[in-house]
Amino acid sequence: MIDSVSINVQKAWENRESLGIDQSKQTIEQLFPSSTTNSTTSSSVNISGLNKADVQAEIEQTEEDIKNLTAQKAENDKNIQKAQQEVVEIKDQINEAIEKALKESEKYTTEQSAKILAATTVIAAEYVASNGKMTQEQMKQKLAQQLGNIDTDIPASILASLTEAGGLLGKLNAKTQVLANYCAKGESLSKQIITKQNKLVTLNDQLTAIEEAEEARRCDPIGFVVDEMICDFIIDRNGDGKFNNEGEFLGAENNWFEMISLDQNGNNDGKVSAEELENADVKVLVTDKDGSQSIVSVAELGIDEIDLSSYQNSNATIGNNNQLLGTFGLTINGKYSNDGYNTLDTIDWLDKNYSNMFTDKAEGIGRFAATGAAEETSGTYNINENIMDVINMTKRVNDARDQINTEFSLLKTVKTYALNLTPQEIDKKEDEERKKKA
């Protein structure tokens, strides 16, 4: 260990290494394997001839393309949902029209059959009671007169319901075609998004390879140790309320000068107070001795002030290809400590030990963007069910029409039979009734 680092810092660092914590998304070998390829992206990235600014510009354009395509898909999905709802409503209307026609048909034919039976029964009784005074011809004339007032044709209201159902079938077919077009568009947009996502994967791999090749791919965190906890200062540079990545460690952009710049009171007292830290929205990322991490305020840790004048330069290697740039003193809960440090760490090491706290990783953006080909999803664009609905509803309308025609055909048969009823048949029924009573 380095002599200029306090024993508390040394112990905390040793404990951290002994935990063997690896919070990185994946190892560098997984990011850039030396073999194995797939049809969409190359498993290794050739950075020769690549310009970082061009790659970044293309990433931005591709992300914008994905954003636009995703917005189009979201709007198209709304249209699909609306069309699906309209299909359901049309089906309900067809069912209502069919049910109305069927119920009215059943009621009408039952009522008309009852009228035929009643008229026939009354006239037959009169014929029998006449004891031959009513001739067969007179009976038939009277029967024809009574039954002639009973309508056996399908009423206009029932025909209207069937016509309505038929018209709705055409509407259902047209709306299903609209839905099919939206579904086809959704499939096309999904494929375009996947293509762009795969392109973005390749571009991010290229950008990561370029950045890995840059010597400056390092970060300068400033922190301290208290009660065996490693505490690193962080700052919300872009004001989004998140700890995005290693670039938001205090010191990542301008080393110790970032701490010096926080001395805002203008009296050149060489101290950064707790108030100055809080005014700059500086917080602390705490790593407990068990490796658990959290972000707390300056006040929660009881930091009183940072002594800028206590800073001592260093240029020593501290393992893992990291460097100690300097040490400093600070006051915590009224007690002075020389457990402050300023290090120059590799991004790989920071990823290993801190990346689970990076919101970039949680959101899968930047260098944490998903690797490998985007998975193609089947989506919810299955039009077959809706096509079957059109077929089934068409059959239902036709079946209802056939059923109503059958019911009225039977009604006509009953009426015809009644009109052709002979006196002999009436006498036969009368005899049968007498025998039952005897």
Secondary structure, DSSP 8 states (H G I E B T S, - for coil): --TTS-HHHHHHHHHHHHHT----SS-HHHHS-SS---SSS-SS---TT--HHHHHHHHHHHHHHHHHHHHHHHHHHHHHHHHHHHHHHHHHHHHHHHHHHHHHHHHHHHHHHHHHHHHHHHHHHHHHHTTTSS-HHHHHHHHHHHHHTS--S--HHHHHHHHHHHHHHHHHHHHHHHHHHHHHHHHHHHHHHHHHHHHHHHHHHHHHHHHHHSTT-EE--EEEEETTEEEEEEE-TTSSSS--SGGGBTTTTTTTHHHHTT--SSS--SEEEHHHHHHTTEEEEEE-TTS-EEEE-HHHHTEEEEEEEEEEEEEEEEETTEEEEEEEEEEETTEEEEEEEEEEEEHHHHHHHHGGG-HHHHHT-GGGS--S------TT---HHHHHHHHHHHHHHHHHHHHHHHHHHHHHHHHHHHHT--HHHHHHHHHHHHHHH-
